[in-house]
Amino acid sequence: MAQCLVCKSTIEKGQYCDAHLIAKKNLEEKYKDWQTAFGKLSWKDYLTRMANNQDIPIGDWAREVADYLLKKEK
Amino acid sequence: MVNYLCISEKPTAAKRLATALDQQGKPKKLPNPRNLAKVPVYECRRNGDTIIVIPALGHLFSTVEDSSRGWHYPAFSYKWVPSYIANPKHGSRPFIAAFKKYGKDVDEVIVATDFDLEGEVIGASIAKFACDRQLTDVKRMKFSTLTKEDIVDSYENLQPTVDINLANAGFARHEIDWLYGINLTRALTLSIKHSTGRYKLVTTGRVQGPTLKFVADRERDIQTFVPIPRWVIDAKIILEGEEIPLEFNKKFVPTFAEAEKIVSDVLDKDGVVSKISSREFSQNPPLPFNLGSLQSEAYRYFGYSPSRTLRAAESLYLSALISYPRTSSQQFPGSINLKAILKDLTKNDLFKTRANKLLTIPKLKPTKGKKKDPAHPPIHPTGKKAPASLGGDANNIYKLITCRFLAIFGPPAVKKSLRLDIEVNKQIFFLRGMKVLKKGWLEYYAPFGKVDEIELPDLAKGDKVNISSIVHKQSYTQPPARYNPNSLLKKMEEEELGTKATRASIIDILYSRGYIEDDSINATDLGFAVIDTLEKNCPDIISVELTRNLEKEMESITTGDKRREIVLMESIKQLKKILESFYEKEKIIGVTLQEQVQNLKQRQRMLGLCPVCKQGDLIITRSIRTKKRFVGCTGYYKKLCSWSAPIPQAGYASPTKNTCKHCGFPMLTIRKKGKRPYTICPNWLNCSGTPKEVLDNYQNNKAEALESVIEDSEE
């Protein structure tokens, strides 16, 4: 048994629970759209916006993943 | 001379039936012995015959397990018993006794309950179990309104038997719902008990599971949603001193660079009116109300939940003000005298003018939808004058139904949409206008269906306009909207889950079981835990397709295509398969379910990374010694960090997603019943953002001081 890196819940295998895994996939997929929209945007800047900008209507689970990945980057 | 016993569904309906059936309009209320004192029994005389009218109290008989094995699954043996045996609090005992007493002496039994699935089961079960009659010998009164005319007409044209197919379909539905509910609930609950030794009642049902899945799936989409940025061009012009907003040709601009270019193209430039166009179109009158569209419209105009609308509609039906509301029909049969109803409505001041105007139309033709219901017509007023005392929900719903009834006869409304294009340096902006040319049916539907007319400014092609401001504003794609009780009901209808009579109550059950919450429906942690576990281990329990197929099977009993016994056997076979696969994984399911509940509890306690040691997490926990609640670092268990702080003891504490702007600690919210929730920093003792008076008031380690100060500042 393992623990989800984000919420510490018990999982059978892997690094993320189902909810945070979907959220992570969504974050990665949408990064391209954000790069297109702004012309240039680093992964770190993207995560910073996602984790900290309260005006962005991102889902709570996706924000938790962004926050975790950002801390990991740092 | 014949003696009849007439079974009514409710006491209110029984009184109305008795008054209509008695030739003098004065039925005799028979004195009853003490054990039947609560049951109103009416005796009516008609054409030399005697009719005894007795009400039921909803279902007087229900299913219970026919076994003494205790709490186990699978449980497939059941029997029909009086409801007071299944539930000792059910007040059915005197009613059953009354039916037994009067039922044995009469020549004929007539079922006069509502003509639908539930009504047929109520009547058929009383005739069969209390009056000891064969269903083929039981007569049926079939009516769609409780007006005297309809009641007398249905009595004089008695159906030779009850609708046996409908009754069988109703019996089968009760039995199948009971089998699924009891077995699935026991399986879930016992899985936790057998694998962890803990008792936690987890309930589900045949339609409940798939409905909860809709909500959980939607919530998952919302919580994992990542938006895409986009820009809106916000431009204004000034005309006669008034600032008017313009719409840009594209609703959203996908890139920042494009948005910048548009603004720089337009900035400080004048615009020219390049085109003025208009389009006339007609809008047909709405369709007659069935239950679904009435519930939808009542939610739109009054914010009523589907079950609230149904309650109000049922009370109007029992007062004989409207027709039977549990209908899916959108087509009026030729047998209903619509002109007579309109004539009756002219006696009501509120509808007088409109009804009179409609009566001048030589050939009245109501609109007609696709949906048919052989049992009942669309919901319509009976024409009977509403009492002045009619108020609240019933009054609103009555007005809505009557206005809709008037509107379905109206001519189409004719509207004109206008568009004025303004070109600025090759960029196109526009203004929209709307005018109602002919009110048509809208006049009859008022105050509902109101259209806001928008006039265009007095400009002609080639006129110059000054762009007073232009900016781009960032926006984002939005997550899908949560279901509300009305949209969830519509979703169930689309997916063919449940029946028109049961859908609203299934949503209510999900609320009462704590699986969903709020008007903007959100799956609770418990709701998620159940769906997550079942999705992984026993998806059949929450399968929409399986449930829908079962609905179709039950429908086939109503149409006479399948026998009740066959459908029952097939559904038991299917349930057995589900339970076998469940049993194989019982241990895993039990452990997972318990873990999910534990994980969710853990999530509810976890605030975030400890800013002091940066290794452990801050959690809301309790002292083993004092049992008091505080926030501490999980690093304490590894002897890495000893940071901790007291927090208020009263109320429900949960993490927020925010960190304190003064010290960076993850914050928490305290919710207390009847009070506004407030957010605090767990580091409040050392945080520069804590008001001085909190620290001054802080005595004897009581963090409650935070509450009073925060409340004051909020006021």
Interface residues (C-beta under 8 A of the other chain):
Chain A: C7 K8 S9 T10 C17 D18 A19 I22 A23 N26 L27 E29 K30 D33 W34 T36 A37 F38 G39 M50 Q54 I56 P57 I58 G59 D60 W61 A62 R63 E64 K71
Chain B: R220 I222 Q223 T224 F225 V226 P227 I228 P229 R230 P254 T255 F256 A257 Y476 Q478 P479 D532 E595 Q598 N599 Q602 R603 M606 L609 D617 K657 N658
